[in-house]
Each structure stands twice: as structure tokens, then as C-alpha cells.
């Protein structure tokens, strides 16, 4: 009986070599897991940096500042004096801040809050947000103007614009450009019968005319005296940049249609700097221009300047002398190279052709 039982036990617990190896490996793995568990529980891991002090300070700071209200990045400021550091904290686009600083660096001043709206890149939504925070002292602009006023020029004597030479004209306050144009006008047969005729000369504006008018003495010719006796009424003389349609239709050959076109083209140009620009008005006849050119003149002080460092795409494109290619070239150059320092950069950089630049120059300003 004992022998069969041993035989049965031996057969029941008989393992193959492969099974025995598996049991041994399993036992080793279980032992390693047990040892690792024991070792990890008794090891204290030390970090290279101790952040306990920093965490305590952070908790203390959060507790002290828990009652501080939310920070708003809009505050009252004067755009003429605000520093770059304070400007950086304003919640407006960075390119608008750069344009504001560039405008000030070029000598620009803001006389009223609405002047900030004219900055390049400033739109209605941004301006409506910051307008309540703009504070400009009332006496800010006048003080700057007073500082820049030059000493008055003292002029004595009289001159006849039909006879005065270059030295005399320079002495009475004309610059060399104005003197050159006046002499060329006389060389071509031009004549001055009254002081206001000086305003026909390109470059002579209302400012210089007001300065020299009291010193103008035009000597009358015998034939002119006879004509004045026959025609007692003064001749018609119209300034193109201030005339309305009722005044324009008084000119020979100019009816309501041409008067309307002259006014519309004047608005697109920003004003006429030469009477010859009437020939650019759509359909305006040359014979009509020749018949009225002695009755018209332009006050160049009334010409609206294009502020090339701040004007936007529509503002440039509306000008008759510029097309889309010109406008894109100018704006791309300004974006890459910063503000224009002089008007000549537009030509030197090849942004427009020479003919276009000559026509456009009286309308450009870098201020």
C-alpha cells in the first residue's frame, strides 16, 4: 500500500526541466520585487533645490494681495508728454504706439484729443476706447508755437515787380525759387498791372504776398491810364482754392458743369498749386483756359498736404496723381524702413517715377 502511494505522489509532482526553470525564474522575480519594495520605503529622496522657502513666501504674498482689485491697462495720459515706458502699458496695438512716438519725434503736436485719431493705424474702435483717458492741457499747443516764432523781418522802401532785379527782390523777402519764377514770367512777356498779380507766380503764396504788398509800387504806363479811364470797373480775379461754383461760372466759358468738375477735382487734389492744373479737369477746353488764365490765381497756402508718414491706403489712393502700384510701394517701404525723413526719399527709392513725383511734390510733407 505504501509503495503505490509513493508512486502516485512522485507522478503527481513530477515536473519537466522546462517547468522547473520557469518556477525558479518566477521565484527570483518575486524575491526582487519584495526587496525593491522594502528598499524604496526606507530611502529618503533629496532634491538638489529646496523650494520650501519660496513656496512659503508665495503663499504669504498671495494672502497679502488677495484683496487687490483687477489691473486695468488704461489710464489718463497726455499724448504729447507720455513716456515710452508708460505708453507700453497702454492696451493699444504696438504699431500705433510706435507711430505716436514717431509723430512726436518729427515735431508733431496734439492740440486736442481728436488729433490722436489721425495717427496711422488708429481706427474708430481703438480711439473710442482711449478717448476718455486723453488729457491735453489747453495751453500746450500755443506754448510750442510761441517758441518757434522767428524774429520779424524789417523791410523798408518800395519796388516795382515789373522792373526790380534779383537782388532787390531778395532784399524784400522773396526766396531764390520765387525770384527765379518771377523773372522767367517777365522774360516770357508777363506783366504785373496790380499787386495781386504776384499771386500768379508759382511759389508766391498769401504769406509772402502779405509781407511785401505794402512795398509794391507799380508804375502806370500811359496806355494803361487811358484804359483805366475807359474801364472803371476792376477786372475779374478769382482764387481757385477758395472760389465756389457761383464765382467760377462768372469766368468766360465756365458753366455749371465745368464749375462742378473744377470743385470736385480740387477736392481730390487737395487744392490747386498752379492754374495750369485746370487743364487736368475732365473735358476742360484749352481755349477756355487761355481765355481765363489772366483772371485766376492760386493761393498755395490753402493746398492740403499729404502727411506721408501717417496717411493710410485709401488716403493715398484717392489722390489723382497716384495709382495702386504707387500706393502699395510707398506703404511697403514705410513699413520696412520706418518714417520718411524727406520727400526726396520717395523718388530716390524708386517708389514713383520722376514725372509723378514732380506733380505730387507740392502735396507731400514728412511732418
C-alpha positions as CSV (number, residue, x, y, z in Angstrom):
1,X,0.0,0.0,0.0
2,X,2.8,2.4,0.9
3,X,4.6,1.8,-2.4
4,X,1.7,2.7,-4.7
5,X,1.1,5.9,-2.7
6,X,4.7,7.0,-3.2
7,X,4.5,6.1,-6.8
8,X,1.4,8.2,-7.1
9,X,3.0,11.2,-5.2
10,X,6.0,11.1,-7.4
11,X,4.0,11.1,-10.6
12,X,1.8,14.0,-9.4
13,X,4.7,16.2,-8.5
14,X,6.9,15.2,-11.4
15,X,8.0,18.4,-13.4
16,X,9.8,18.6,-16.7
17,X,13.1,20.6,-16.9
18,X,11.3,23.4,-18.6
19,X,8.8,23.7,-15.9
20,X,11.4,23.7,-13.2
21,X,13.3,26.6,-14.8
22,X,10.1,28.6,-15.1
23,X,9.4,28.1,-11.4
24,X,12.9,29.2,-10.4
25,X,12.7,32.4,-12.5
26,X,9.3,33.2,-11.1
27,X,10.7,32.8,-7.6
28,X,13.6,35.1,-8.3
29,X,11.3,37.8,-9.7
30,X,9.1,37.6,-6.6
31,X,12.1,38.0,-4.4
32,X,13.4,41.0,-6.3
33,X,10.0,42.7,-6.1
34,X,9.9,42.2,-2.4
35,X,13.4,43.5,-1.9
36,X,12.7,46.6,-4.0
37,X,9.5,47.4,-2.1
38,X,11.4,47.2,1.2
39,X,14.3,49.4,0.0
40,X,12.1,52.2,-1.6
41,X,10.1,52.6,1.6
42,X,13.2,53.3,3.6
43,X,15.0,55.7,1.1
44,X,14.6,59.5,1.5
45,X,14.9,61.2,-1.9
46,X,16.6,64.6,-1.7
47,X,16.1,67.2,-4.4
48,X,19.1,69.5,-5.4
49,X,17.0,72.6,-4.7
50,X,14.9,73.3,-1.7
51,X,11.7,75.2,-2.7
52,X,10.1,75.2,0.7
53,X,11.1,78.8,1.4
54,X,9.9,80.0,-1.9
55,X,6.5,78.2,-1.5
56,X,6.0,79.8,1.9
57,X,6.8,83.3,0.5
58,X,4.5,82.8,-2.4
59,X,1.6,81.7,-0.1
60,X,2.3,84.8,2.1
61,X,2.3,87.2,-0.9
62,X,-1.0,85.7,-2.3
63,X,-2.6,86.2,1.1
64,X,-1.5,89.8,1.3
65,X,-2.7,90.7,-2.3
66,X,-5.9,88.7,-2.3
67,X,-7.9,91.9,-1.9
68,X,-6.1,94.0,-4.6
69,X,-8.6,94.8,-7.4
70,X,-8.0,93.7,-11.0
71,X,-5.4,95.8,-13.0
72,X,-6.6,97.9,-15.9
73,X,-4.2,99.0,-18.6
74,X,-5.9,102.2,-19.5
75,X,-5.2,105.4,-17.6
76,X,-5.2,109.2,-18.1
77,X,-2.3,110.3,-20.3
78,X,-1.1,113.3,-22.3
79,X,0.0,112.1,-25.8
80,X,2.4,115.0,-26.1
81,X,4.4,114.1,-22.9
82,X,3.7,110.4,-22.0
83,X,6.9,108.4,-21.7
84,X,7.7,105.3,-23.8
85,X,7.5,103.1,-20.7
86,X,4.1,104.3,-19.7
87,X,2.9,104.1,-23.3
88,X,4.0,100.5,-23.4
89,X,1.5,99.7,-20.6
90,X,-1.5,101.1,-22.6
91,X,-3.8,98.5,-24.0
92,X,-3.4,99.6,-27.7
93,X,-1.6,98.0,-30.6
94,X,2.2,98.3,-30.6
95,X,2.3,99.8,-34.1
96,X,0.0,102.6,-33.0
97,X,2.4,103.4,-30.1
98,X,5.4,103.4,-32.5
99,X,3.5,105.8,-34.8
100,X,2.7,108.2,-31.9
101,X,6.3,108.3,-30.8
102,X,7.5,108.8,-34.5
103,X,5.0,111.6,-34.9
104,X,6.3,113.4,-31.8
105,X,9.9,112.8,-32.8
106,X,9.2,114.5,-36.2
107,X,7.9,117.6,-34.3
108,X,4.2,116.8,-34.3
109,X,1.9,118.0,-31.5
110,X,-1.6,117.1,-30.4
111,X,-3.7,120.1,-29.7
112,X,-6.9,118.2,-29.0
113,X,-7.9,114.6,-28.3
114,X,-9.3,114.2,-31.8
115,X,-5.8,114.8,-33.3
116,X,-4.9,111.3,-31.9
117,X,-7.4,109.8,-34.3
118,X,-5.3,111.0,-37.3
119,X,-2.4,108.7,-36.3
120,X,-1.7,106.0,-38.9
121,X,-3.2,102.7,-37.7
122,X,-5.6,104.3,-35.3
123,X,-9.2,103.2,-36.0
124,X,-12.6,104.2,-34.6
125,X,-12.8,101.3,-32.2
126,X,-9.4,101.9,-30.6
127,X,-9.9,105.7,-30.4
128,X,-13.3,105.4,-28.8
129,X,-11.7,103.2,-26.1
130,X,-8.9,105.5,-25.2
131,X,-10.5,108.9,-25.9
132,X,-11.9,109.3,-22.3
133,X,-8.3,108.9,-21.0
134,X,-6.7,111.5,-23.2
135,X,-5.8,114.7,-21.3
136,X,-4.2,117.6,-23.2
137,X,-3.7,120.9,-21.4
138,X,-5.3,123.8,-23.2
139,X,-2.1,125.9,-23.3
140,X,0.1,123.1,-24.6
141,X,0.0,123.9,-28.3
142,X,0.2,127.7,-28.1
143,X,3.4,127.5,-26.0
144,X,5.1,125.4,-28.7
145,X,4.0,127.8,-31.4
146,X,5.3,130.8,-29.5
147,X,8.7,129.1,-29.0
148,X,9.1,128.5,-32.8
149,X,8.2,132.1,-33.8
150,X,11.1,133.8,-35.6
151,X,12.1,137.4,-35.2
152,X,10.1,139.7,-37.6
153,X,11.8,140.8,-40.8
154,X,12.1,144.5,-41.1
155,X,11.6,145.8,-44.7
156,X,11.7,149.4,-45.9
157,X,11.2,151.0,-49.3
158,X,9.2,150.1,-52.4
159,X,9.8,148.1,-55.6
160,X,8.1,147.6,-58.9
161,X,7.8,143.8,-59.8
162,X,8.0,144.8,-63.5
163,X,11.4,146.3,-63.1
164,X,13.1,145.0,-59.9
165,X,16.2,142.8,-60.3
166,X,17.0,139.7,-58.4
167,X,19.0,141.5,-55.6
168,X,16.1,143.8,-54.9
169,X,13.5,141.0,-54.8
170,X,15.7,139.0,-52.4
171,X,16.0,142.0,-50.2
172,X,12.2,142.3,-49.9
173,X,11.9,138.8,-48.6
174,X,11.5,136.6,-51.7
175,X,13.5,133.4,-51.8
176,X,15.6,132.4,-54.8
177,X,13.0,130.0,-56.1
178,X,10.3,132.7,-56.1
179,X,12.7,135.2,-57.7
180,X,13.6,132.8,-60.5
181,X,9.9,132.1,-61.3
182,X,9.1,135.8,-61.3
183,X,11.9,136.7,-63.6
184,X,11.0,133.8,-66.0
185,X,7.5,135.1,-66.1
186,X,8.7,138.6,-67.1
187,X,11.0,137.1,-69.8
188,X,8.1,135.3,-71.4
189,X,6.2,138.6,-71.7
190,X,4.4,138.5,-68.4
191,X,3.4,141.8,-66.8
192,X,2.1,143.0,-63.4
193,X,-0.6,145.6,-63.6
194,X,-1.7,145.3,-59.9
195,X,-0.1,143.9,-56.8
196,X,-2.4,140.8,-56.7
197,X,-0.9,139.6,-60.0
198,X,2.1,138.4,-58.0
199,X,0.0,135.6,-56.7
200,X,0.1,134.1,-60.2
201,X,3.7,133.2,-59.7
202,X,4.3,129.6,-58.7
203,X,5.8,129.6,-55.2
204,X,4.4,133.0,-54.1
205,X,1.7,132.3,-51.5
206,X,-0.5,134.6,-49.4
207,X,2.1,134.7,-46.6
208,X,4.9,136.3,-48.6
209,X,2.4,138.4,-50.5
210,X,1.0,139.9,-47.3
211,X,4.6,140.7,-46.3
212,X,5.6,142.6,-49.5
213,X,2.2,144.1,-50.5
214,X,2.7,147.4,-48.7
215,X,6.0,147.9,-50.5
216,X,4.8,147.2,-54.1
217,X,4.7,150.3,-56.3
218,X,3.7,149.6,-59.9
219,X,4.4,152.5,-62.2
220,X,1.5,153.0,-64.6
221,X,2.1,153.3,-68.3
222,X,0.3,155.9,-70.4
223,X,-1.8,153.4,-72.3
224,X,-2.8,151.7,-69.0
225,X,-4.0,155.0,-67.7
226,X,-6.2,155.5,-70.7
227,X,-7.7,152.0,-70.4
228,X,-8.4,152.6,-66.7
229,X,-10.4,155.7,-67.6
230,X,-12.4,153.8,-70.2
231,X,-13.0,150.7,-67.9
232,X,-13.8,152.0,-64.4
233,X,-14.8,148.5,-63.2
234,X,-12.0,146.4,-61.7
235,X,-11.0,143.2,-63.7
236,X,-12.3,139.8,-62.5
237,X,-9.8,137.9,-60.4
238,X,-10.7,134.6,-58.8
239,X,-8.6,132.5,-56.4
240,X,-9.2,128.8,-57.4
241,X,-8.8,127.2,-53.9
242,X,-11.4,129.3,-52.2
243,X,-13.9,130.0,-55.1
244,X,-17.4,128.5,-55.0
245,X,-19.4,127.5,-58.1
246,X,-21.1,130.9,-58.3
247,X,-17.8,132.7,-58.6
248,X,-16.5,130.1,-61.1
249,X,-19.4,130.5,-63.5
250,X,-18.5,134.2,-63.8
251,X,-15.4,133.2,-65.8
252,X,-15.8,133.2,-69.5
253,X,-16.7,129.8,-70.9
254,X,-17.2,128.2,-67.5
255,X,-20.7,127.0,-66.9
256,X,-22.3,125.0,-64.1
257,X,-20.9,121.6,-65.4
258,X,-17.3,122.8,-65.6
259,X,-17.6,124.7,-62.3
260,X,-18.8,121.4,-60.6
261,X,-15.9,119.5,-62.2
262,X,-13.3,122.1,-61.1
263,X,-14.6,121.9,-57.5
264,X,-14.6,118.1,-57.4
265,X,-11.1,117.9,-58.9
266,X,-9.9,120.5,-56.3
267,X,-11.2,118.2,-53.5
268,X,-9.4,115.2,-54.9
269,X,-6.1,117.1,-55.3
270,X,-6.3,118.8,-52.0
271,X,-6.2,122.2,-53.8
272,X,-4.6,123.7,-56.9
273,X,-1.0,124.8,-56.7
274,X,-0.9,126.1,-60.3
275,X,-3.6,127.5,-62.6
276,X,-2.4,125.1,-65.3
277,X,-3.9,122.2,-63.3
278,X,-7.3,123.3,-64.7
279,X,-6.2,121.5,-67.9
280,X,-6.4,118.2,-66.0
281,X,-10.1,118.7,-65.3
282,X,-12.1,116.3,-67.4
283,X,-13.0,117.8,-70.8
284,X,-11.8,121.3,-69.9
285,X,-11.1,123.1,-73.3
286,X,-7.6,124.6,-73.8
287,X,-9.2,127.7,-75.4
288,X,-11.3,128.3,-72.3
289,X,-8.2,128.1,-70.1
290,X,-6.3,130.5,-72.3
291,X,-9.2,133.0,-72.2
292,X,-9.5,132.9,-68.3
293,X,-5.9,132.4,-67.1
294,X,-5.4,136.1,-66.6
295,X,-8.4,136.1,-64.3
296,X,-7.4,133.3,-62.0
297,X,-4.7,132.6,-59.5
298,X,-3.9,130.1,-56.7
299,X,-3.1,130.6,-53.1
300,X,-0.7,127.7,-52.4
301,X,-1.1,128.2,-48.6
302,X,-4.5,126.6,-49.0
303,X,-3.2,123.4,-50.5
304,X,-3.8,120.4,-48.2
305,X,-0.6,118.4,-47.6
306,X,-0.4,114.6,-47.6
307,X,1.3,113.5,-44.4
308,X,3.2,110.6,-45.9
309,X,4.3,109.1,-42.6
310,X,0.7,108.8,-41.3
311,X,-1.6,108.6,-44.3
312,X,-3.4,105.2,-44.9
313,X,-4.0,103.3,-48.1
314,X,-7.4,105.0,-49.0
315,X,-6.0,108.4,-48.2
316,X,-3.2,107.9,-50.7
317,X,-5.2,106.1,-53.4
318,X,-7.7,108.9,-53.6
319,X,-5.1,111.3,-55.0
320,X,-5.4,111.6,-58.8
321,X,-1.6,111.5,-59.3
322,X,-1.2,108.1,-57.6
323,X,-2.3,104.6,-58.6
324,X,-2.5,101.3,-56.6
325,X,1.1,100.3,-57.5
326,X,2.5,103.6,-56.3
327,X,0.5,103.5,-53.0
328,X,1.5,99.9,-52.2
329,X,5.2,100.7,-52.9
330,X,5.1,103.7,-50.6
331,X,3.3,101.9,-47.7
332,X,5.5,98.8,-48.0
333,X,8.7,101.0,-48.0
334,X,7.5,102.9,-44.9
335,X,6.6,99.6,-43.2
336,X,10.1,98.1,-43.7
337,X,12.2,101.3,-43.3
338,X,10.3,103.4,-40.9
339,X,9.1,107.1,-41.4
340,X,10.3,109.1,-44.4
341,X,12.8,111.8,-43.4
342,X,12.5,113.8,-46.6
343,X,10.2,113.9,-49.6
344,X,13.1,113.1,-51.9
345,X,13.1,109.5,-50.5
346,X,10.0,108.7,-52.4
347,X,11.9,109.4,-55.7
348,X,15.3,108.1,-54.7
349,X,13.8,104.7,-53.5
350,X,12.2,104.3,-57.0
351,X,8.7,104.2,-55.5
352,X,7.2,106.5,-58.2
353,X,8.5,107.9,-61.5
354,X,10.0,111.3,-61.9
355,X,7.0,112.9,-63.7
356,X,4.6,111.7,-61.0
357,X,7.0,112.9,-58.2
358,X,7.2,116.4,-59.7
359,X,3.4,116.7,-59.9
360,X,3.0,115.2,-56.4
361,X,5.8,117.1,-54.6
362,X,3.7,120.3,-53.6
363,X,1.3,118.0,-51.8
364,X,3.9,115.9,-49.7
365,X,5.0,116.6,-46.2
366,X,7.0,114.4,-43.8
367,X,5.6,116.1,-40.7
